[in-house]
Amino acid sequence: MIFDLDGTLVQTERLKAISYARAAVVLRPDLSKDAVVEAFKDVVGLSRREVATALVARFGLAETAVTRVAEFNVTTPWQAFVQIRLRIYGEMLADPEVIRQNQWPHNVSLLKEARRVCRQMALATMSYCPQVQRVLDILNLRDQFDFVASRDDVERGKPDPEIYNLVAGELAVTPAECLVVEDSPAGVQAALAAGMAVVAVSTPFTQKRLHESALLPEHLIVDDPARLTAVVAEIVASSQ
């Protein structure tokens, strides 16, 4: 079984959305943080560059951001925006209690149950390695995985299947043997493209787009956490 991290085990997508919103307000104090958080739902699961570029364009941040490029030794407005956002996000992650309060109990419970019965476990996330390790350490989840793949390990982010192909290769299993737990359309698309079975656990940031994407049958999109264990058991049973 392969788990995503952001939005799946931890509500880091929520924290990221807040950090992007705060960074946008730094550049444009007239903006509504709530509007930026809402806009983040349209780009959740994409690469950092794609998210930043989309928000810079949508909220007209380039003019102010370009004045900050020298400060961060970067060359483009979106990079300056990212650096402001990373500073804010780092401050949020510095508080372990913030991470603990934002874990998804239903998915973490599934992870621990799966650890007991699955032959191998892996994590495939578009977060960068230092952030991944910090979150896993805070939640005492580091020893739950046989292999952890992060954004540092691949050239192309989700929805490209590269990270899932990497995991299968490292675990020496075929894609058909893998069940992926994801929360975003980009993640689902990546796992499907790798030839893996997928169950999507929706969040407030991904629910609407998951259903609209038609990537999965409706019964494989879990909106109610109480259904999660039964849906996963059904997938496992059907593959045997």
N, C-alpha and C positions, 0 to 999 in steps of 0.2 A: 504494500500500500504506500502511496506517495501523497504527501500533504503539501499544499501551498502554505505559506505563512501569513502574509498580509491579508487581512480580511477573513482568513480561514481559521487560524488558531488564535490570532490576536487582532483586535480592532485597530491595527496600525493604519489601516486605510482611513479611519476616522481621524486619527492623530495626524496623519499626513495631510488630510484635507484641511484640518485646522491650521497646520503650519503653513501651507500654501496660502490660506486666507490671510493669516497674519502678515506674511511676507508681502502679499499684494497690497495690503493696507499701509505697510511701510512705504511703498512706492506711490500709492494713491490713497491718502487718508480719507478721501470722500467715498471710497468704496464700502459696500456692505460685506462684512465677513460672511454672512449667511449666503449671499449670492455666489461668492467664490466657492464655498463648501458645496453648494448645490451644483455648480458647474463642474466640480471635480468628479461628480458621479458619471459624467459623460466620457471621462478619460481614465477612470480607475483601471488598473491592470496594465496600462501602457508603460513604456520606458520613461525614465526621468526627463529625457529631452523632449519626448512627445507631449508629456503632460505640461511641462514648463512652456513650450512653444505655443501650445493651444491656449493656455491661460493668459500668456502675454498678449496674444492677438485678441482674445475675446474681451479683455478688460483694458486694453490700450496702455500697457505697462512699459512698452519699449522706450518711449521718450524719456521717462525718468530712469529706467533701468540702465540705459546707455551711459548715464552720468556716473554709474557705480562700477563700470567695467575695470577701470584702472585700480580701484580700491581692492578688487579681488584678483587682479592680474589675469583677467579673462578677456575675450574679444567680442562677445555678443551679448545683447540684452538678456536673452533667456538664461545664459550662464550666470549672469549677475543675479538674476531673480532666484536661480537655484541656490546660489551661495547664501543669500539672505535667508531663504527658506531652510537650508540645512543648519544654519546657526540656531534658528528657532526650534527646529525639530530636535537638534542635539540637546538643547536645554530641557525639552520635554522628556526625552528618553533618559536624561540624567537622573530622573526621579523614578526609582524602581517601583514605587507604589502606583505610578501612572500606568506602567505596563501591567502590573497585577490586576488593576481595576478594569483593564480593557481586554482581558482574555475572553475568548468565547468558551464558556464552560462545556457546552454540548460537544464541540469539536475536540476540545482537549480530552474529554472523557472518552470519546471514540478513539482518539490516538492511543491512549493508555490501554484500552481494551484490545485494540489491534496489535499492539506491541506483544501481547500475550499469545496471540493466535497466528499472526502472520510470520512467514518465514523471514522476510526482510522488510525494513521500513526506511523511507527516505523523505527528505524535504527538498522541494524545488521552488525557489523563491526568486523574485526579481529584486529583492533587497540586496544591498552590498554586505559582504562578509562581516565587517565589524559590527554592523547593526544587528545582523542575524545572530551572531554569537552572544551579543549582549542580551537580546530578548530571550534566547534559549537559556542562558545562565540564570536570569532573573526568575524564570518560570520553572527552573529545574527540569528542563526538557532535553538537555544536550545528549544524555545517554539513551534517548528514545530512538535515535536514528542510526542506521548503519552507514548512511551516506548523506551529506548535506551539499546541495548544489545551489550556488548563489549567482547573482548578476556578474560577479567577478569571473566566473568560470565559463561564460559563453560569449560569443560575438553578437548574437542576435537574441533579443528579448521575446517574451511571449507577445503575440500569438504564434511566433515561430516555434516549431517543436524541438528546437535544438536542446533545450535544457532537459526535456523529458527523454530524448534520445540518449543524452549523456548519462542520466540516471540509470536507464536500462542497461547501458553498456557497462557502467561501473559495478552494477549489481549482478551482471552476467545473467540477465533474464530477458525473455522476449517481451515486447510491448503487450502482447495478448495476456500475459500473466499479471499485468499491473492494473491496479484500481487507483485512480487519482481522485482526491478530494479537493475541489476548487471552489472559488466564490465569484469569479469574474468571467465575462464572456471571453476575454483574451486568454485567460488560463484554460478554460474549457476547450477553446479552439486549438490551443497548443497541444493539449493532451490527446484530443481526438486525431489531430494531424499525425501524432506519433503512433497512432494505432492502439491507444489504451482505452479501457473503460473509464467512465467519469461519472461522478455524482457531484452536483453543484449545490452548495449550501449558501443560500442567498443572504445578503446583508441589506441594510437600508440603502447602501451605495450601489448595490448591484442587482437588486431584485427585479426592477422594471426591465433593465436591459437584458438580463438573463432570459426572461420570458419572451421578450420581443425578438431575441436573436434566433429562436427556433433551432438552436444548435443541439438541444437535447429534448427528448420526450418530456412532457410535463411532469410525469411521475418521478423523473430523475433530478428535478429541481426541488430542493427541500426548503420550503419557507418556514415550516413549523419544526423547531428543533426536536420535538417529541417524536417525529417520524424518522429521524436520521438513522438510528440503529436498525430499524426495520427495513429501510430502503437499502442500506448497505448489505444487510443479510440477504436480501432478495437478489441483489447483483451477484454476490458471491455464490449463492446457490445455483443461479442460472448459468454460471460459468463452469460448474463442476460436471 
